[in-house]
Amino acid sequence: MEVAGQKGRVCVTGAGGYVASWLVKLLLSNGYKVHGTVRDLSEEKNAHLRKLEKASENLQLFKADLLDYDTLKAAFAGCEGVFHVASPVPATKVLDPELEVITPAVNGTLNVLQACSEKKIKRVIVVSSIAAVLLNSHWPHDKLQDEEYWSSEEFCRMIEVTLVIFEAFVSVPYCEMK
Ligand SMILES: NC(=O)c1ccc[n+]([C@@H]2O[C@H](COP(=O)([O-])OP(=O)(O)OC[C@H]3O[C@@H](n4cnc5c(N)ncnc54)[C@H](OP(=O)(O)O)[C@@H]3O)[C@@H](O)[C@H]2O)c1
């Protein structure tokens, strides 16, 4: 995503969220031009993004929902890379996990991947969760948890865990955001 010393343009989905906000800050501080998607441009909880260093020159926010394909395509236009971070992360138990968590997470990610393909995005990074590998009752405890031991859907349903997500994992340094 860097050509002859020039940083490219990348998009971060769910830019106002916890992980994504740190990623946007990191990308801006490294000279990237960033498109950030948020569901509501006027929401106070996204205001911190416009205050980040270099945001006034290099950050453009787009209103987009994971279940609205055209809004994703508009946000990805002109980008070389996409970091897909947005996902429903409920703080409390939800009434209908299938509808409120699984459908937007799965269909939203499929929409992101389809839109990236259509927009010829060179590199896509999908942020996952430790929940993708942690919840497997057959995991031998002397083995590292990797792609061989995905969380088991059956086990998750039994213990009512709704956060089973995807493959890739991006770690963002933990430090205070100013
Ligand atoms: N926090 C961690 O320590 C951690 C560690 C490992 C992995 N992760 C993973 O990283 C991802 C983000 O986690 P987080 O802690 O940063 O969560 P978060 O702060 O709740 O951020 C989630 C973001 O996703 C957006 N979003 C949810 N549903 C959406 C939809 N239908 N369309 C568009 N945007 C939508 C939210 O937008 P709104 O503000 O509009 O709701 C929010 O900006 C999750 O997949 C999580 O499992 C997190």
PDBQT file of the ligand as one rigid body, heavy atoms in Angstrom, charges set to zero:
ROOT
HETATM    1  N1  LIG A 201     -11.900  -4.552  21.918  1.00  0.00    +0.000 N 
HETATM    2  C1  LIG A 201     -11.011  -5.546  21.903  1.00  0.00    +0.000 C 
HETATM    3  O1  LIG A 201     -10.159  -5.688  22.816  1.00  0.00    +0.000 OA
HETATM    4  C2  LIG A 201     -10.985  -6.537  20.760  1.00  0.00    +0.000 A 
HETATM    5  C3  LIG A 201     -10.009  -7.517  20.773  1.00  0.00    +0.000 A 
HETATM    6  C4  LIG A 201      -9.963  -8.418  19.712  1.00  0.00    +0.000 A 
HETATM    7  C5  LIG A 201     -10.864  -8.343  18.695  1.00  0.00    +0.000 A 
HETATM    8  N2  LIG A 201     -11.818  -7.389  18.710  1.00  0.00    +0.000 N 
HETATM    9  C6  LIG A 201     -12.743  -7.362  17.584  1.00  0.00    +0.000 C 
HETATM   10  O2  LIG A 201     -12.621  -6.112  16.942  1.00  0.00    +0.000 OA
HETATM   11  C7  LIG A 201     -13.879  -5.738  16.370  1.00  0.00    +0.000 C 
HETATM   12  C8  LIG A 201     -14.285  -4.368  16.919  1.00  0.00    +0.000 C 
HETATM   13  O3  LIG A 201     -14.367  -4.452  18.330  1.00  0.00    +0.000 OA
HETATM   14  P1  LIG A 201     -14.456  -3.146  19.251  1.00  0.00    +0.000 P 
HETATM   15  O4  LIG A 201     -14.141  -3.571  20.635  1.00  0.00    +0.000 OA
HETATM   16  O5  LIG A 201     -13.668  -2.022  18.649  1.00  0.00    +0.000 OA
HETATM   17  O6  LIG A 201     -16.025  -2.847  19.193  1.00  0.00    +0.000 OA
HETATM   18  P2  LIG A 201     -16.820  -1.451  19.209  1.00  0.00    +0.000 P 
HETATM   19  O7  LIG A 201     -16.058  -0.404  19.925  1.00  0.00    +0.000 OA
HETATM   20  O8  LIG A 201     -18.208  -1.774  19.667  1.00  0.00    +0.000 OA
HETATM   21  O9  LIG A 201     -16.851  -1.066  17.666  1.00  0.00    +0.000 OA
HETATM   22  C9  LIG A 201     -17.673  -1.724  16.779  1.00  0.00    +0.000 C 
HETATM   23  C10 LIG A 201     -17.904  -0.799  15.608  1.00  0.00    +0.000 C 
HETATM   24  O10 LIG A 201     -18.676  -1.508  14.629  1.00  0.00    +0.000 OA
HETATM   25  C11 LIG A 201     -19.693  -0.646  14.192  1.00  0.00    +0.000 C 
HETATM   26  N3  LIG A 201     -20.842  -1.408  13.701  1.00  0.00    +0.000 N 
HETATM   27  C12 LIG A 201     -21.588  -2.328  14.366  1.00  0.00    +0.000 A 
HETATM   28  N4  LIG A 201     -22.570  -2.777  13.573  1.00  0.00    +0.000 NA
HETATM   29  C13 LIG A 201     -22.444  -2.131  12.384  1.00  0.00    +0.000 A 
HETATM   30  C14 LIG A 201     -23.175  -2.145  11.170  1.00  0.00    +0.000 A 
HETATM   31  N5  LIG A 201     -24.261  -2.927  10.980  1.00  0.00    +0.000 N 
HETATM   32  N6  LIG A 201     -22.766  -1.345  10.156  1.00  0.00    +0.000 NA
HETATM   33  C15 LIG A 201     -21.691  -0.528  10.328  1.00  0.00    +0.000 A 
HETATM   34  N7  LIG A 201     -20.963  -0.461  11.448  1.00  0.00    +0.000 NA
HETATM   35  C16 LIG A 201     -21.343  -1.252  12.477  1.00  0.00    +0.000 A 
HETATM   36  C17 LIG A 201     -20.069   0.189  15.398  1.00  0.00    +0.000 C 
HETATM   37  O11 LIG A 201     -20.739   1.336  14.966  1.00  0.00    +0.000 OA
HETATM   38  P3  LIG A 201     -21.775   2.128  15.919  1.00  0.00    +0.000 P 
HETATM   39  O12 LIG A 201     -20.915   2.960  16.798  1.00  0.00    +0.000 OA
HETATM   40  O13 LIG A 201     -22.613   2.885  14.963  1.00  0.00    +0.000 OA
HETATM   41  O14 LIG A 201     -22.545   1.077  16.697  1.00  0.00    +0.000 OA
HETATM   42  C18 LIG A 201     -18.694   0.462  15.984  1.00  0.00    +0.000 C 
HETATM   43  O15 LIG A 201     -18.091   1.563  15.357  1.00  0.00    +0.000 OA
HETATM   44  C19 LIG A 201     -14.879  -6.850  16.771  1.00  0.00    +0.000 C 
HETATM   45  O16 LIG A 201     -14.956  -7.775  15.712  1.00  0.00    +0.000 OA
HETATM   46  C20 LIG A 201     -14.213  -7.470  17.995  1.00  0.00    +0.000 C 
HETATM   47  O17 LIG A 201     -14.604  -8.818  18.174  1.00  0.00    +0.000 OA
HETATM   48  C21 LIG A 201     -11.904  -6.489  19.711  1.00  0.00    +0.000 A 
ENDROOT
TORSDOF 0
